[in-house]
């Protein structure tokens, strides 16, 4: 008997094969698979590369809607960018022919279950198989997962995953086509898109933009008392805090002028601050953004790499629980073998505390925790890993103990408050040092003490509009409203940025984003209804719990879509006209670099051509100013100028590299210096520098004229 274990990615296949024994790696082309023997059984370990199958229309019949007939097809047949996946399909087909038993070892979530199911039925031609479930890629857990694999696939997860794919595809293709065709009917072809979760997410951002736009600042005043106690400065604020009536401020100032300040009461209170709970994905993304500026999307990618390397548990979890079955003590002992955490672990092992946990629960996985495997990391990977380790360790630490002091100072009947806080025992904070509670010491005071050299001052300010969302705060808001999933929220935000609905790190809605929400709210508000989106999220949860099934949820979503699309078609021209000008304006704003430095009348704009992106003056052909940009990169305006030559700079983004500012000036002094340094470096290293080839002038020879020869007899 030969068994085929199907993994989600190559790195996972390698981990599982090596955990089961002395595995032999074999390559077919560039695709690896493994042969290993475990307790007398021959095992083949093969892998996918994520989704090998995706949804597509059964029969394409132009750009029309509604579309209902869709099916799974190999990804390489749908998108040229997925051509690489075909070789993985072919290898799995060969392995399937050699196997008698089949086991799915993809990630234990609805996406992993869907990936495994598609391989099982479309490649292996099977109706069921065994299912391995694990949260880390450590040897012990993988062996235990294999030995105790479920005899059947996790069909509730599979059905929920497939339903989500079908519903999201039907929403996406139908609503996106409807928007695009509406704008086309109004006179402009521009690919627009909206999705089941993207619509409500966009509305959240646009609503915040409207709140900022409509916000009216109000002046307010704060009254402060400053003075000294035993030569130590003290600052206290009037007990009313923000005062919005100027008359009241004037009364207080007049009442307190020239009067002594006396301590009325001193209240001391000791309290404990317990450590924060272990990470779920959302809190990891938020903390990573807060402390390191790493975007939620990048944090998820880093966490996935750490998981694949066997360094942390599965990151796509909503749990804040650390069950005893994880073996807390053994984890602390393993982490204690890592030099940077040795002292902390030794201390925690001696104290024998149970970990602090949060309220969130995930039926599939525990909270994110480090496995204790040896790591060699650098850069952002090291930062995120250290954040996870320290958060986990802090859960076992003592509470932080602090003393809070509240002093009430009286000046002719008016009360002022001074607050202080001192830490008496740092507890968990010396481990998870990112979350610092700042101390504020007050002088030692008693009731009846006088404040020396006391002065009263007024500070005027205005109320501030609400802040725009960041990537992290929007993800938190989406989670709070139960929109999207822990795995998809970062991608949803990225999609909104890529489609020009929102821009910048502080997520500002563009004219197109605002117009899209405004137009849809007028004609098709159901598309943006978060209650409806949340309803379908709950329906898919019900499928996982066995309370609903895929056909009834799909039928409900189709009925809703048909109603929306029918109404949409009736108002297609009006919707298109509502989006037309905003589309043009957004395209202009997002492509404008700066005023043209040559003609002084036009504007430099980013354009795409046959050979990639470039920057050109919009007065072309009257002004033929053109600038090249780095090839193979995405270029965006930056509103920055070069410090060396004052020429406009563009933001250049290339996959796998950090974005950088690129000066458009071909003869920028900084560029010339860099080139000289590169030449000197090459000379120092002994690199032979060959001069550029000089093109020879092409000599145009006159065409040879053939004479017509007539042959006569």
Number of C-alpha atoms within 10 A of each C-alpha: 10 16 18 26 29 28 27 23 18 19 17 24 25 20 18 24 27 19 20 19 15 13 21 14 14 12 10 11 9 9 18 18 23 22 18 19 16 14 7 8 11 14 22 24 26 27 29 25 16 16 19 21 21 18 16 20 16 13 10 11 9 6 13 12 18 18 20 15 11 15 13 15 17 20 21 18 15 14 10 10 10 15 13 12 21 16 16 21 23 14 20 23 16 12 21 25 12 13 17 10 16 21 24 30 29 27 23 22 20 21 22 20 26 26 26 30 26 22 24 22 13 16 18 19 13 15 11 18 20 18 25 26 22 22 24 24 23 22 17 11 17 23 21 14 18 20 10 13 18 16 12 14 21 23 17 22 23 23 23 29 22 21 21 21 16 21 21 15 21 26 22 18 21 22 24 18 20 25 23 19 25 27 25 18 17 18 13 18 14 16 13 21 20 25 24 24 26 23 24 25 25 23 21 19 24 26 14 19 22 12 15 15 11 10 13 12 11 10 15 17 18 18 21 19 22 17 18 16 17 11 10 11 15 18 17 19 22 21 17 12 14 17 17 15 11 12 10 12 17 11 10 17 16 10 14 17 12 13 13 15 27 20 20 17 16 17 12 11 10 13 13 15 15 17 25 19 22 28 27 26 23 25 18 23 27 22 21 23 19 14 13 12 14 21 19 28 19 15 23 22 14 19 25 18 16 22 23 21 17 24 23 25 24 27 29 26 25 24 25 24 22 23 12 10 6 13 10 17 16 13 17 23 16 17 23 20 16 15 8 11 18 15 12 18 23 15 12 20 17 8 12 12 14 13 20 20 19 15 8 14 15 14 9 16 24 25 27 30 27 25 21 20 16 12 13 7 12 10 7 16 17 15 15 22 21 17 20 23 23 22 26 26 24 27 24 23 28 21 20 19 17 19 16 17 19 16 21 20 28 22 21 15 12 15 19 23 20 19 18 15 19 17 19 13 15 18 20 24 23 16 20 22 14 14 14 10 15 9 13 12 14 19 13 11 15 14 14 14 15 20 22 18 13 20 18 20 11 14 10 13 13 12 12 12 15 12 12 19 19 20 23 26 19 20 27 19 14 20 16 9 14 17 25 22 17 20 18 15 25 23 13 21 23 16 17 22 19 11 15 18 28 25 17 11 12 13 23 20 26 25 21 24 27 22 21 27 24 18 18 19 15 10 17 19 14 18 25 23 17 21 14 17 22 18 13 21 18 14 21 25 16 16 21 20 13 14 11 17 18 20 11 11 19 17 12 13 18 18 10 14 20 16 12 17 19 13 13 20 15 11 14 22 18 18 27 24 18 20 28 23 17 18 24 14 14 18 17 13 13 16 18 22 24 20 16 21 15 13 14 10 12 19 20 23 22 23 15 10 7 5 8 14 19 17 22 22 28 21 15 11 8 10 16 13 18 16 16 13 20 14 13 13 15 16 25 18 20 17 12 17 17 17 11 11 14 13 18 23 22 24 18 21 17 14 9 6 8 8 14 13 18 20 24 19 17 12 10 15 12 15 15 12 11 11 12 12 12 12 14 13 12 13 12 9 9 9 11 8 9 6 6 6 6 6 6 6 6 6 6 6 6 6 6 6 6 6 6 6 6 6 5 4 3
